[in-house]
Amino acid sequence: MPLGDIAGEALGGVFRFLARLVADLVVELLLRGTGHLILRLLRPRRVPGENAAAMAGLVFWIAAIALGVWAYRQAGAA
């Protein structure tokens, strides 16, 4: 095997690892973390499941982005 192929495989593995790490951090912290916080505020005596927390976080971030875009457009129209 040429040295370039070995280096390419090694770099590809490193980049795959970093991409997986970033994706896991985004999903865990932004989606599930936010969703867990929201569900704990709404239902303090129940522990939210992973899927429910992820969906609540996803809905929150979609709504937050949509609200930000709407506010930006409204500010530009004035």
TORLOLUM-349360 format. One record per residue (C-alpha): y, z, x; residue number from 1. Coordinates in steps of 0.5 Angstrom, whole numbers, plus 500, padded with zeros to 3 digits. Layout:
> Y; Z; X; NUM
...
! end
This chain:
> 500; 500; 500; 1
> 507; 498; 503; 2
> 512; 504; 504; 3
> 516; 501; 499; 4
> 511; 502; 493; 5
> 510; 509; 495; 6
> 517; 511; 495; 7
> 518; 507; 488; 8
> 512; 511; 485; 9
> 515; 518; 488; 10
> 522; 516; 485; 11
> 519; 514; 479; 12
> 516; 520; 478; 13
> 522; 524; 480; 14
> 526; 521; 475; 15
> 521; 522; 469; 16
> 521; 529; 471; 17
> 528; 530; 470; 18
> 529; 526; 464; 19
> 523; 530; 461; 20
> 527; 536; 463; 21
> 534; 534; 460; 22
> 530; 532; 454; 23
> 527; 539; 453; 24
> 533; 542; 454; 25
> 537; 538; 449; 26
> 532; 539; 444; 27
> 531; 547; 445; 28
> 538; 549; 446; 29
> 542; 544; 442; 30
> 537; 543; 436; 31
> 533; 549; 435; 32
> 538; 554; 438; 33
> 543; 552; 433; 34
> 538; 551; 428; 35
> 535; 558; 429; 36
> 542; 561; 429; 37
> 544; 558; 423; 38
> 537; 560; 419; 39
> 538; 567; 422; 40
> 545; 568; 419; 41
> 543; 565; 412; 42
> 536; 568; 412; 43
> 536; 575; 416; 44
> 529; 578; 414; 45
> 525; 571; 415; 46
> 524; 568; 422; 47
> 525; 561; 422; 48
> 519; 556; 424; 49
> 520; 551; 430; 50
> 521; 545; 425; 51
> 525; 548; 420; 52
> 530; 550; 426; 53
> 530; 543; 429; 54
> 532; 540; 422; 55
> 537; 545; 421; 56
> 540; 544; 428; 57
> 540; 536; 427; 58
> 543; 537; 420; 59
> 549; 541; 423; 60
> 550; 537; 429; 61
> 550; 530; 425; 62
> 555; 534; 420; 63
> 559; 536; 426; 64
> 560; 529; 429; 65
> 561; 526; 422; 66
> 567; 531; 421; 67
> 570; 530; 428; 68
> 570; 522; 427; 69
> 573; 523; 420; 70
> 578; 528; 423; 71
> 580; 523; 429; 72
> 581; 517; 424; 73
> 585; 522; 419; 74
> 589; 524; 425; 75
> 590; 517; 428; 76
> 592; 514; 421; 77
> 598; 519; 420; 78
! end
